[in-house]
Amino acid sequence: MNPARPAIFQGYRSLVGLLTVLLLTMPASAAWKPMAAMPAARSNAAVESINGVIYVAGGSNAGGTSTLQAFNPTTNTWTNLANMPITLYQGDGAGVINSQLYVAGGWNGYLPTSALFMYDPPSNTWTSLPGMSHLSACGATGVINSKLYVTTACNGFNGYANDLDVYDPHVGTWTSLTGSSSAHAAPAVGVINDKLYVAGGLNGSGAITNVFEVYDPATNAWTTLPKMPTAVVFAASVALNGELYVFGGTNGTSDVATVQAYDPHKNKWRTLASLPAALSSSSAAVVYGLVFVEGGDGTGTTNEYVSIAPSIP
């Protein structure tokens, strides 16, 4: 099943300047700063940063796209790069291994794909790698110890799955692992201390959930953690300062501007200053310790950043 817009969701400059913004603190006032708008409007894209540059791959723009664009915060400019081999949207996110971008799964027309692609920035080329053993989309991706961990929620069949697979680029093979206790379609995700945190999304029944789980590769086991304060799907997320941050999303009635943060040391969630406006189906990445939010519903050209100070231990 494709969670994109089911009925319930319808209607829904410099480097000096950037470093100066690091003095801001999120809890007191979220000073979001707009940057150059994305040239191509889109949502549900795969986004990651490599060596100070943000890469935005695929996504939806009244249909899927294969576009790859890069944003350089130090020059506040966008660059068009080599298109992806196929059109992909609402995939499993992206991961970075050895300064190369890995994009797994995603919708390609009426069905998800099992594909895995790797983008090499110096050569501006894409490489097709061994795909997963099943179709995969609407999931999440995290890199732990130079391996790509990918969850699958949409596999082309009815309902939502809770699969987990890992790709080892050193040997070029996938391995199936223990799935989460709950399905998480279009969830928030982050890697903290070599563990994969997955929050919210749609559960196996297609309902928005606030269930929060963490996967430990050392034990191949999931642990259920305190639920999110606000249940959301299609939220942007990053791991930063040892915490998981969740930006916006949809609560089933409307898009929200809520910002939620989880601290593993305290095992607690807290709600922070809101986004400037409600936003969903966006993606986020970290550059220079700043959080950049890209794309999403509405205009689809969102590109803004904020500095987030660490919480007190």
Contacts in CASP RR format, 6 or more apart in sequence:
PFRMAT RR
TARGET T0000
AUTHOR 0000-0000-0000
METHOD contacts of the structure
MODEL  1
MNPARPAIFQGYRSLVGLLTVLLLTMPASAAWKPMAAMPAARSNAAVESI
NGVIYVAGGSNAGGTSTLQAFNPTTNTWTNLANMPITLYQGDGAGVINSQ
LYVAGGWNGYLPTSALFMYDPPSNTWTSLPGMSHLSACGATGVINSKLYV
TTACNGFNGYANDLDVYDPHVGTWTSLTGSSSAHAAPAVGVINDKLYVAG
GLNGSGAITNVFEVYDPATNAWTTLPKMPTAVVFAASVALNGELYVFGGT
NGTSDVATVQAYDPHKNKWRTLASLPAALSSSSAAVVYGLVFVEGGDGTG
TTNEYVSIAPSIP
1 154 0 8 1.000
1 156 0 8 1.000
1 157 0 8 1.000
1 158 0 8 1.000
1 159 0 8 1.000
1 160 0 8 1.000
1 206 0 8 1.000
2 90 0 8 1.000
2 107 0 8 1.000
2 137 0 8 1.000
2 138 0 8 1.000
2 154 0 8 1.000
3 90 0 8 1.000
3 138 0 8 1.000
3 153 0 8 1.000
3 154 0 8 1.000
3 160 0 8 1.000
3 185 0 8 1.000
3 186 0 8 1.000
3 202 0 8 1.000
3 206 0 8 1.000
3 233 0 8 1.000
4 44 0 8 1.000
4 60 0 8 1.000
4 89 0 8 1.000
4 90 0 8 1.000
4 107 0 8 1.000
5 12 0 8 1.000
6 206 0 8 1.000
8 252 0 8 1.000
9 234 0 8 1.000
9 250 0 8 1.000
9 252 0 8 1.000
12 250 0 8 1.000
12 252 0 8 1.000
12 254 0 8 1.000
12 255 0 8 1.000
12 280 0 8 1.000
12 297 0 8 1.000
13 75 0 8 1.000
13 76 0 8 1.000
14 74 0 8 1.000
14 76 0 8 1.000
15 73 0 8 1.000
15 74 0 8 1.000
15 288 0 8 1.000
18 73 0 8 1.000
18 74 0 8 1.000
18 288 0 8 1.000
18 290 0 8 1.000
18 305 0 8 1.000
19 288 0 8 1.000
21 31 0 8 1.000
21 33 0 8 1.000
21 290 0 8 1.000
21 305 0 8 1.000
21 306 0 8 1.000
21 307 0 8 1.000
22 288 0 8 1.000
22 289 0 8 1.000
22 290 0 8 1.000
22 307 0 8 1.000
23 307 0 8 1.000
24 31 0 8 1.000
24 306 0 8 1.000
24 307 0 8 1.000
24 309 0 8 1.000
25 307 0 8 1.000
25 308 0 8 1.000
25 309 0 8 1.000
26 259 0 8 1.000
26 272 0 8 1.000
26 273 0 8 1.000
26 306 0 8 1.000
26 307 0 8 1.000
26 308 0 8 1.000
26 309 0 8 1.000
27 272 0 8 1.000
27 273 0 8 1.000
27 309 0 8 1.000
27 311 0 8 1.000
28 273 0 8 1.000
29 273 0 8 1.000
30 259 0 8 1.000
30 272 0 8 1.000
30 273 0 8 1.000
30 274 0 8 1.000
30 275 0 8 1.000
30 276 0 8 1.000
30 306 0 8 1.000
31 306 0 8 1.000
31 307 0 8 1.000
32 275 0 8 1.000
32 276 0 8 1.000
32 304 0 8 1.000
32 305 0 8 1.000
32 306 0 8 1.000
33 304 0 8 1.000
33 305 0 8 1.000
33 306 0 8 1.000
34 303 0 8 1.000
34 304 0 8 1.000
35 71 0 8 1.000
35 73 0 8 1.000
35 76 0 8 1.000
35 292 0 8 1.000
35 303 0 8 1.000
35 304 0 8 1.000
35 305 0 8 1.000
36 71 0 8 1.000
36 76 0 8 1.000
36 77 0 8 1.000
36 78 0 8 1.000
36 303 0 8 1.000
37 299 0 8 1.000
37 301 0 8 1.000
37 302 0 8 1.000
37 303 0 8 1.000
38 56 0 8 1.000
38 69 0 8 1.000
38 71 0 8 1.000
38 78 0 8 1.000
38 294 0 8 1.000
38 295 0 8 1.000
38 300 0 8 1.000
38 301 0 8 1.000
38 302 0 8 1.000
38 303 0 8 1.000
39 69 0 8 1.000
39 78 0 8 1.000
39 80 0 8 1.000
39 301 0 8 1.000
40 61 0 8 1.000
40 65 0 8 1.000
40 67 0 8 1.000
40 69 0 8 1.000
40 301 0 8 1.000
41 61 0 8 1.000
41 295 0 8 1.000
41 299 0 8 1.000
41 300 0 8 1.000
41 301 0 8 1.000
42 56 0 8 1.000
42 58 0 8 1.000
42 59 0 8 1.000
42 60 0 8 1.000
42 61 0 8 1.000
42 65 0 8 1.000
42 67 0 8 1.000
42 89 0 8 1.000
42 295 0 8 1.000
42 296 0 8 1.000
42 300 0 8 1.000
43 59 0 8 1.000
43 60 0 8 1.000
43 61 0 8 1.000
43 280 0 8 1.000
43 281 0 8 1.000
43 282 0 8 1.000
43 295 0 8 1.000
43 296 0 8 1.000
43 297 0 8 1.000
43 300 0 8 1.000
44 59 0 8 1.000
44 60 0 8 1.000
44 89 0 8 1.000
44 90 0 8 1.000
44 91 0 8 1.000
44 186 0 8 1.000
44 234 0 8 1.000
44 281 0 8 1.000
44 283 0 8 1.000
44 296 0 8 1.000
45 56 0 8 1.000
45 57 0 8 1.000
45 58 0 8 1.000
45 59 0 8 1.000
45 60 0 8 1.000
45 89 0 8 1.000
45 283 0 8 1.000
45 294 0 8 1.000
45 295 0 8 1.000
46 56 0 8 1.000
46 57 0 8 1.000
46 58 0 8 1.000
46 59 0 8 1.000
46 88 0 8 1.000
46 91 0 8 1.000
46 92 0 8 1.000
46 93 0 8 1.000
46 94 0 8 1.000
46 103 0 8 1.000
46 283 0 8 1.000
47 54 0 8 1.000
47 55 0 8 1.000
47 56 0 8 1.000
47 57 0 8 1.000
47 93 0 8 1.000
47 94 0 8 1.000
47 283 0 8 1.000
47 284 0 8 1.000
47 285 0 8 1.000
47 294 0 8 1.000
48 54 0 8 1.000
48 55 0 8 1.000
48 93 0 8 1.000
48 94 0 8 1.000
48 95 0 8 1.000
48 96 0 8 1.000
48 101 0 8 1.000
48 285 0 8 1.000
49 55 0 8 1.000
49 96 0 8 1.000
49 285 0 8 1.000
49 286 0 8 1.000
49 287 0 8 1.000
49 292 0 8 1.000
50 96 0 8 1.000
50 99 0 8 1.000
50 100 0 8 1.000
50 101 0 8 1.000
50 121 0 8 1.000
51 99 0 8 1.000
51 121 0 8 1.000
52 72 0 8 1.000
52 73 0 8 1.000
52 74 0 8 1.000
52 287 0 8 1.000
52 288 0 8 1.000
53 70 0 8 1.000
53 71 0 8 1.000
53 72 0 8 1.000
53 121 0 8 1.000
53 287 0 8 1.000
54 70 0 8 1.000
54 71 0 8 1.000
54 73 0 8 1.000
54 285 0 8 1.000
54 287 0 8 1.000
54 292 0 8 1.000
54 294 0 8 1.000
55 68 0 8 1.000
55 69 0 8 1.000
55 70 0 8 1.000
55 81 0 8 1.000
55 94 0 8 1.000
55 101 0 8 1.000
55 119 0 8 1.000
55 121 0 8 1.000
56 67 0 8 1.000
56 68 0 8 1.000
56 69 0 8 1.000
56 70 0 8 1.000
56 71 0 8 1.000
56 283 0 8 1.000
56 294 0 8 1.000
56 295 0 8 1.000
57 67 0 8 1.000
57 68 0 8 1.000
57 84 0 8 1.000
57 88 0 8 1.000
57 94 0 8 1.000
57 101 0 8 1.000
57 103 0 8 1.000
57 119 0 8 1.000
58 64 0 8 1.000
58 65 0 8 1.000
58 66 0 8 1.000
58 67 0 8 1.000
58 68 0 8 1.000
58 84 0 8 1.000
58 87 0 8 1.000
58 88 0 8 1.000
58 89 0 8 1.000
58 103 0 8 1.000
59 65 0 8 1.000
59 67 0 8 1.000
59 88 0 8 1.000
59 89 0 8 1.000
59 90 0 8 1.000
60 89 0 8 1.000
60 90 0 8 1.000
60 281 0 8 1.000
61 300 0 8 1.000
63 87 0 8 1.000
63 89 0 8 1.000
64 87 0 8 1.000
64 88 0 8 1.000
64 89 0 8 1.000
64 107 0 8 1.000
64 109 0 8 1.000
65 87 0 8 1.000
65 89 0 8 1.000
66 83 0 8 1.000
66 84 0 8 1.000
66 85 0 8 1.000
66 86 0 8 1.000
66 87 0 8 1.000
66 88 0 8 1.000
67 80 0 8 1.000
67 83 0 8 1.000
67 84 0 8 1.000
68 80 0 8 1.000
68 81 0 8 1.000
68 82 0 8 1.000
68 83 0 8 1.000
68 84 0 8 1.000
68 119 0 8 1.000
69 78 0 8 1.000
69 79 0 8 1.000
69 80 0 8 1.000
69 81 0 8 1.000
70 78 0 8 1.000
70 79 0 8 1.000
70 81 0 8 1.000
70 121 0 8 1.000
71 77 0 8 1.000
71 78 0 8 1.000
71 79 0 8 1.000
71 292 0 8 1.000
71 294 0 8 1.000
71 303 0 8 1.000
72 78 0 8 1.000
72 79 0 8 1.000
73 287 0 8 1.000
73 288 0 8 1.000
73 290 0 8 1.000
73 292 0 8 1.000
73 305 0 8 1.000
81 119 0 8 1.000
81 124 0 8 1.000
82 119 0 8 1.000
82 124 0 8 1.000
82 125 0 8 1.000
82 126 0 8 1.000
84 103 0 8 1.000
84 117 0 8 1.000
84 119 0 8 1.000
84 126 0 8 1.000
85 115 0 8 1.000
85 117 0 8 1.000
85 126 0 8 1.000
85 128 0 8 1.000
86 108 0 8 1.000
86 113 0 8 1.000
86 115 0 8 1.000
87 108 0 8 1.000
87 109 0 8 1.000
88 103 0 8 1.000
88 105 0 8 1.000
88 106 0 8 1.000
88 107 0 8 1.000
88 108 0 8 1.000
88 113 0 8 1.000
88 115 0 8 1.000
89 106 0 8 1.000
89 107 0 8 1.000
90 106 0 8 1.000
90 107 0 8 1.000
90 137 0 8 1.000
90 138 0 8 1.000
90 154 0 8 1.000
90 186 0 8 1.000
91 103 0 8 1.000
91 104 0 8 1.000
91 105 0 8 1.000
91 106 0 8 1.000
91 107 0 8 1.000
91 112 0 8 1.000
91 136 0 8 1.000
91 137 0 8 1.000
91 138 0 8 1.000
91 139 0 8 1.000
92 104 0 8 1.000
92 105 0 8 1.000
92 106 0 8 1.000
92 136 0 8 1.000
92 137 0 8 1.000
92 138 0 8 1.000
92 139 0 8 1.000
92 140 0 8 1.000
92 141 0 8 1.000
92 150 0 8 1.000
92 151 0 8 1.000
92 152 0 8 1.000
93 103 0 8 1.000
93 104 0 8 1.000
93 139 0 8 1.000
93 140 0 8 1.000
93 141 0 8 1.000
93 283 0 8 1.000
94 101 0 8 1.000
94 102 0 8 1.000
94 103 0 8 1.000
94 141 0 8 1.000
95 101 0 8 1.000
95 102 0 8 1.000
95 103 0 8 1.000
95 141 0 8 1.000
95 142 0 8 1.000
95 143 0 8 1.000
95 148 0 8 1.000
96 102 0 8 1.000
96 143 0 8 1.000
97 143 0 8 1.000
97 146 0 8 1.000
97 147 0 8 1.000
97 148 0 8 1.000
97 169 0 8 1.000
98 146 0 8 1.000
98 169 0 8 1.000
99 121 0 8 1.000
100 118 0 8 1.000
100 119 0 8 1.000
100 120 0 8 1.000
100 121 0 8 1.000
101 118 0 8 1.000
101 119 0 8 1.000
101 121 0 8 1.000
102 116 0 8 1.000
102 117 0 8 1.000
102 118 0 8 1.000
102 119 0 8 1.000
102 129 0 8 1.000
102 141 0 8 1.000
102 143 0 8 1.000
102 148 0 8 1.000
102 167 0 8 1.000
102 169 0 8 1.000
103 116 0 8 1.000
103 117 0 8 1.000
103 118 0 8 1.000
103 119 0 8 1.000
104 115 0 8 1.000
104 116 0 8 1.000
104 117 0 8 1.000
104 131 0 8 1.000
104 132 0 8 1.000
104 136 0 8 1.000
104 141 0 8 1.000
104 148 0 8 1.000
104 150 0 8 1.000
104 167 0 8 1.000
105 112 0 8 1.000
105 113 0 8 1.000
105 114 0 8 1.000
105 115 0 8 1.000
105 116 0 8 1.000
105 132 0 8 1.000
105 135 0 8 1.000
105 136 0 8 1.000
105 137 0 8 1.000
105 150 0 8 1.000
106 112 0 8 1.000
106 113 0 8 1.000
106 115 0 8 1.000
106 136 0 8 1.000
106 137 0 8 1.000
106 138 0 8 1.000
106 154 0 8 1.000
107 113 0 8 1.000
107 137 0 8 1.000
107 154 0 8 1.000
108 115 0 8 1.000
111 135 0 8 1.000
111 156 0 8 1.000
112 135 0 8 1.000
112 136 0 8 1.000
112 137 0 8 1.000
112 138 0 8 1.000
112 154 0 8 1.000
112 155 0 8 1.000
112 156 0 8 1.000
113 135 0 8 1.000
113 136 0 8 1.000
113 137 0 8 1.000
114 131 0 8 1.000
114 132 0 8 1.000
114 133 0 8 1.000
114 134 0 8 1.000
114 135 0 8 1.000
114 136 0 8 1.000
115 128 0 8 1.000
115 131 0 8 1.000
116 128 0 8 1.000
116 129 0 8 1.000
116 130 0 8 1.000
116 131 0 8 1.000
116 132 0 8 1.000
116 148 0 8 1.000
116 167 0 8 1.000
117 126 0 8 1.000
117 127 0 8 1.000
117 128 0 8 1.000
117 129 0 8 1.000
118 126 0 8 1.000
118 127 0 8 1.000
118 129 0 8 1.000
118 169 0 8 1.000
119 125 0 8 1.000
119 126 0 8 1.000
119 127 0 8 1.000
120 126 0 8 1.000
120 127 0 8 1.000
129 167 0 8 1.000
129 169 0 8 1.000
129 172 0 8 1.000
130 167 0 8 1.000
130 172 0 8 1.000
130 173 0 8 1.000
130 174 0 8 1.000
131 174 0 8 1.000
132 150 0 8 1.000
132 152 0 8 1.000
132 165 0 8 1.000
132 174 0 8 1.000
133 165 0 8 1.000
133 174 0 8 1.000
133 176 0 8 1.000
134 152 0 8 1.000
134 155 0 8 1.000
134 163 0 8 1.000
135 152 0 8 1.000
135 154 0 8 1.000
135 155 0 8 1.000
135 156 0 8 1.000
136 150 0 8 1.000
136 152 0 8 1.000
136 154 0 8 1.000
136 155 0 8 1.000
136 163 0 8 1.000
136 165 0 8 1.000
137 152 0 8 1.000
137 153 0 8 1.000
137 154 0 8 1.000
137 155 0 8 1.000
137 156 0 8 1.000
138 152 0 8 1.000
138 153 0 8 1.000
138 154 0 8 1.000
138 160 0 8 1.000
138 185 0 8 1.000
138 186 0 8 1.000
138 202 0 8 1.000
139 150 0 8 1.000
139 151 0 8 1.000
139 152 0 8 1.000
139 153 0 8 1.000
139 154 0 8 1.000
139 184 0 8 1.000
139 185 0 8 1.000
139 186 0 8 1.000
139 187 0 8 1.000
139 189 0 8 1.000
140 150 0 8 1.000
140 151 0 8 1.000
140 184 0 8 1.000
140 187 0 8 1.000
140 188 0 8 1.000
140 189 0 8 1.000
140 190 0 8 1.000
140 196 0 8 1.000
140 198 0 8 1.000
141 148 0 8 1.000
141 149 0 8 1.000
141 150 0 8 1.000
141 151 0 8 1.000
141 189 0 8 1.000
142 148 0 8 1.000
142 149 0 8 1.000
142 150 0 8 1.000
142 189 0 8 1.000
142 190 0 8 1.000
142 191 0 8 1.000
142 196 0 8 1.000
143 149 0 8 1.000
143 191 0 8 1.000
144 191 0 8 1.000
144 194 0 8 1.000
144 195 0 8 1.000
144 196 0 8 1.000
144 217 0 8 1.000
145 194 0 8 1.000
145 217 0 8 1.000
146 169 0 8 1.000
146 170 0 8 1.000
147 166 0 8 1.000
147 167 0 8 1.000
147 168 0 8 1.000
147 169 0 8 1.000
147 217 0 8 1.000
148 166 0 8 1.000
148 167 0 8 1.000
148 169 0 8 1.000
149 164 0 8 1.000
149 165 0 8 1.000
149 166 0 8 1.000
149 177 0 8 1.000
149 196 0 8 1.000
149 215 0 8 1.000
149 217 0 8 1.000
150 164 0 8 1.000
150 165 0 8 1.000
150 166 0 8 1.000
150 167 0 8 1.000
151 162 0 8 1.000
151 163 0 8 1.000
151 164 0 8 1.000
151 179 0 8 1.000
151 180 0 8 1.000
151 184 0 8 1.000
151 187 0 8 1.000
151 189 0 8 1.000
151 198 0 8 1.000
152 161 0 8 1.000
152 162 0 8 1.000
152 163 0 8 1.000
152 164 0 8 1.000
152 165 0 8 1.000
153 160 0 8 1.000
153 161 0 8 1.000
153 162 0 8 1.000
153 183 0 8 1.000
153 184 0 8 1.000
153 185 0 8 1.000
153 186 0 8 1.000
153 187 0 8 1.000
153 202 0 8 1.000
154 160 0 8 1.000
154 161 0 8 1.000
154 185 0 8 1.000
155 161 0 8 1.000
155 163 0 8 1.000
159 183 0 8 1.000
159 204 0 8 1.000
159 205 0 8 1.000
159 206 0 8 1.000
160 183 0 8 1.000
160 185 0 8 1.000
160 202 0 8 1.000
160 203 0 8 1.000
160 204 0 8 1.000
160 206 0 8 1.000
161 183 0 8 1.000
162 179 0 8 1.000
162 180 0 8 1.000
162 181 0 8 1.000
162 182 0 8 1.000
162 183 0 8 1.000
162 184 0 8 1.000
162 204 0 8 1.000
163 176 0 8 1.000
163 179 0 8 1.000
164 176 0 8 1.000
164 177 0 8 1.000
164 178 0 8 1.000
164 179 0 8 1.000
164 180 0 8 1.000
164 215 0 8 1.000
165 174 0 8 1.000
165 175 0 8 1.000
165 176 0 8 1.000
165 177 0 8 1.000
166 174 0 8 1.000
166 175 0 8 1.000
166 177 0 8 1.000
166 217 0 8 1.000
167 173 0 8 1.000
167 174 0 8 1.000
168 175 0 8 1.000
177 215 0 8 1.000
177 217 0 8 1.000
177 220 0 8 1.000
178 215 0 8 1.000
178 220 0 8 1.000
178 221 0 8 1.000
178 222 0 8 1.000
179 222 0 8 1.000
180 198 0 8 1.000
180 213 0 8 1.000
180 215 0 8 1.000
180 222 0 8 1.000
181 211 0 8 1.000
181 213 0 8 1.000
181 222 0 8 1.000
181 224 0 8 1.000
182 203 0 8 1.000
182 204 0 8 1.000
182 209 0 8 1.000
182 211 0 8 1.000
182 213 0 8 1.000
183 202 0 8 1.000
183 203 0 8 1.000
183 204 0 8 1.000
183 206 0 8 1.000
184 198 0 8 1.000
184 199 0 8 1.000
184 200 0 8 1.000
184 201 0 8 1.000
184 202 0 8 1.000
184 203 0 8 1.000
184 209 0 8 1.000
184 211 0 8 1.000
184 213 0 8 1.000
185 201 0 8 1.000
185 202 0 8 1.000
185 203 0 8 1.000
185 204 0 8 1.000
185 206 0 8 1.000
185 233 0 8 1.000
186 201 0 8 1.000
186 202 0 8 1.000
186 233 0 8 1.000
186 234 0 8 1.000
187 198 0 8 1.000
187 199 0 8 1.000
187 200 0 8 1.000
187 201 0 8 1.000
187 233 0 8 1.000
187 235 0 8 1.000
188 198 0 8 1.000
188 199 0 8 1.000
188 200 0 8 1.000
188 201 0 8 1.000
188 228 0 8 1.000
188 232 0 8 1.000
188 235 0 8 1.000
188 236 0 8 1.000
188 237 0 8 1.000
188 244 0 8 1.000
188 246 0 8 1.000
189 196 0 8 1.000
189 197 0 8 1.000
189 198 0 8 1.000
189 199 0 8 1.000
189 237 0 8 1.000
190 196 0 8 1.000
190 197 0 8 1.000
190 198 0 8 1.000
190 237 0 8 1.000
190 238 0 8 1.000
190 239 0 8 1.000
190 244 0 8 1.000
191 197 0 8 1.000
191 239 0 8 1.000
192 239 0 8 1.000
192 242 0 8 1.000
192 243 0 8 1.000
192 244 0 8 1.000
192 264 0 8 1.000
193 242 0 8 1.000
193 264 0 8 1.000
194 216 0 8 1.000
194 217 0 8 1.000
194 218 0 8 1.000
195 214 0 8 1.000
195 215 0 8 1.000
195 216 0 8 1.000
195 217 0 8 1.000
196 214 0 8 1.000
196 215 0 8 1.000
196 217 0 8 1.000
197 212 0 8 1.000
197 213 0 8 1.000
197 214 0 8 1.000
197 225 0 8 1.000
197 239 0 8 1.000
197 244 0 8 1.000
197 262 0 8 1.000
197 264 0 8 1.000
198 212 0 8 1.000
198 213 0 8 1.000
198 214 0 8 1.000
198 215 0 8 1.000
199 210 0 8 1.000
199 211 0 8 1.000
199 212 0 8 1.000
199 213 0 8 1.000
199 228 0 8 1.000
199 237 0 8 1.000
199 244 0 8 1.000
199 246 0 8 1.000
199 262 0 8 1.000
200 208 0 8 1.000
200 209 0 8 1.000
200 210 0 8 1.000
200 211 0 8 1.000
200 212 0 8 1.000
200 228 0 8 1.000
200 231 0 8 1.000
200 232 0 8 1.000
200 233 0 8 1.000
200 235 0 8 1.000
201 208 0 8 1.000
201 209 0 8 1.000
201 231 0 8 1.000
201 232 0 8 1.000
201 233 0 8 1.000
201 234 0 8 1.000
201 235 0 8 1.000
202 208 0 8 1.000
202 209 0 8 1.000
202 233 0 8 1.000
203 209 0 8 1.000
203 211 0 8 1.000
208 231 0 8 1.000
208 232 0 8 1.000
208 233 0 8 1.000
208 250 0 8 1.000
208 251 0 8 1.000
208 252 0 8 1.000
209 231 0 8 1.000
210 227 0 8 1.000
210 228 0 8 1.000
210 229 0 8 1.000
210 230 0 8 1.000
210 231 0 8 1.000
210 232 0 8 1.000
211 224 0 8 1.000
211 227 0 8 1.000
212 224 0 8 1.000
212 225 0 8 1.000
212 226 0 8 1.000
212 227 0 8 1.000
212 228 0 8 1.000
212 262 0 8 1.000
213 222 0 8 1.000
213 223 0 8 1.000
213 224 0 8 1.000
213 225 0 8 1.000
214 222 0 8 1.000
214 223 0 8 1.000
214 225 0 8 1.000
215 221 0 8 1.000
215 222 0 8 1.000
216 222 0 8 1.000
216 223 0 8 1.000
225 262 0 8 1.000
225 267 0 8 1.000
226 262 0 8 1.000
226 267 0 8 1.000
226 268 0 8 1.000
226 269 0 8 1.000
227 269 0 8 1.000
228 246 0 8 1.000
228 260 0 8 1.000
228 262 0 8 1.000
228 269 0 8 1.000
229 260 0 8 1.000
229 269 0 8 1.000
229 270 0 8 1.000
229 271 0 8 1.000
230 251 0 8 1.000
230 256 0 8 1.000
230 258 0 8 1.000
230 260 0 8 1.000
230 271 0 8 1.000
231 251 0 8 1.000
232 246 0 8 1.000
232 248 0 8 1.000
232 249 0 8 1.000
232 250 0 8 1.000
232 251 0 8 1.000
232 256 0 8 1.000
232 258 0 8 1.000
232 280 0 8 1.000
233 249 0 8 1.000
233 250 0 8 1.000
233 252 0 8 1.000
233 280 0 8 1.000
234 249 0 8 1.000
234 250 0 8 1.000
234 280 0 8 1.000
234 281 0 8 1.000
234 282 0 8 1.000
235 246 0 8 1.000
235 247 0 8 1.000
235 248 0 8 1.000
235 249 0 8 1.000
235 250 0 8 1.000
235 280 0 8 1.000
235 282 0 8 1.000
236 246 0 8 1.000
236 247 0 8 1.000
236 248 0 8 1.000
236 249 0 8 1.000
236 279 0 8 1.000
236 282 0 8 1.000
236 283 0 8 1.000
236 284 0 8 1.000
236 293 0 8 1.000
236 294 0 8 1.000
237 244 0 8 1.000
237 245 0 8 1.000
237 246 0 8 1.000
237 247 0 8 1.000
237 284 0 8 1.000
238 244 0 8 1.000
238 245 0 8 1.000
238 284 0 8 1.000
238 285 0 8 1.000
238 286 0 8 1.000
238 291 0 8 1.000
239 245 0 8 1.000
240 286 0 8 1.000
240 289 0 8 1.000
240 291 0 8 1.000
240 308 0 8 1.000
241 308 0 8 1.000
241 309 0 8 1.000
241 310 0 8 1.000
241 311 0 8 1.000
242 263 0 8 1.000
242 264 0 8 1.000
242 310 0 8 1.000
243 261 0 8 1.000
243 262 0 8 1.000
243 263 0 8 1.000
243 264 0 8 1.000
243 310 0 8 1.000
243 311 0 8 1.000
244 261 0 8 1.000
244 262 0 8 1.000
244 264 0 8 1.000
245 259 0 8 1.000
245 260 0 8 1.000
245 261 0 8 1.000
245 272 0 8 1.000
245 284 0 8 1.000
245 291 0 8 1.000
245 308 0 8 1.000
246 258 0 8 1.000
246 259 0 8 1.000
246 260 0 8 1.000
246 261 0 8 1.000
246 262 0 8 1.000
247 259 0 8 1.000
247 275 0 8 1.000
247 279 0 8 1.000
247 282 0 8 1.000
247 284 0 8 1.000
247 291 0 8 1.000
247 293 0 8 1.000
248 255 0 8 1.000
248 256 0 8 1.000
248 257 0 8 1.000
248 258 0 8 1.000
248 259 0 8 1.000
248 275 0 8 1.000
248 278 0 8 1.000
248 279 0 8 1.000
248 280 0 8 1.000
248 282 0 8 1.000
249 255 0 8 1.000
249 256 0 8 1.000
249 258 0 8 1.000
249 278 0 8 1.000
249 279 0 8 1.000
249 280 0 8 1.000
249 281 0 8 1.000
249 282 0 8 1.000
250 256 0 8 1.000
250 280 0 8 1.000
250 281 0 8 1.000
254 278 0 8 1.000
255 278 0 8 1.000
255 279 0 8 1.000
255 280 0 8 1.000
255 297 0 8 1.000
256 278 0 8 1.000
256 280 0 8 1.000
257 274 0 8 1.000
257 275 0 8 1.000
257 276 0 8 1.000
257 277 0 8 1.000
257 278 0 8 1.000
257 279 0 8 1.000
258 271 0 8 1.000
258 274 0 8 1.000
258 275 0 8 1.000
259 271 0 8 1.000
259 272 0 8 1.000
259 273 0 8 1.000
259 274 0 8 1.000
259 275 0 8 1.000
260 269 0 8 1.000
260 270 0 8 1.000
260 271 0 8 1.000
260 272 0 8 1.000
261 269 0 8 1.000
261 270 0 8 1.000
261 271 0 8 1.000
261 272 0 8 1.000
261 311 0 8 1.000
262 268 0 8 1.000
262 269 0 8 1.000
263 269 0 8 1.000
263 270 0 8 1.000
263 311 0 8 1.000
265 313 0 8 1.000
270 311 0 8 1.000
275 293 0 8 1.000
276 304 0 8 1.000
279 293 0 8 1.000
279 296 0 8 1.000
279 297 0 8 1.000
279 302 0 8 1.000
280 296 0 8 1.000
280 297 0 8 1.000
281 295 0 8 1.000
281 296 0 8 1.000
281 297 0 8 1.000
282 293 0 8 1.000
282 294 0 8 1.000
282 295 0 8 1.000
282 296 0 8 1.000
282 297 0 8 1.000
282 302 0 8 1.000
283 293 0 8 1.000
283 294 0 8 1.000
283 295 0 8 1.000
283 296 0 8 1.000
284 291 0 8 1.000
284 292 0 8 1.000
284 293 0 8 1.000
284 294 0 8 1.000
285 291 0 8 1.000
285 292 0 8 1.000
285 294 0 8 1.000
286 292 0 8 1.000
287 305 0 8 1.000
289 307 0 8 1.000
290 305 0 8 1.000
290 306 0 8 1.000
290 307 0 8 1.000
291 305 0 8 1.000
291 306 0 8 1.000
291 307 0 8 1.000
291 308 0 8 1.000
292 303 0 8 1.000
292 304 0 8 1.000
292 305 0 8 1.000
293 302 0 8 1.000
293 303 0 8 1.000
293 304 0 8 1.000
293 305 0 8 1.000
294 302 0 8 1.000
294 303 0 8 1.000
295 301 0 8 1.000
295 302 0 8 1.000
295 303 0 8 1.000
296 302 0 8 1.000
END
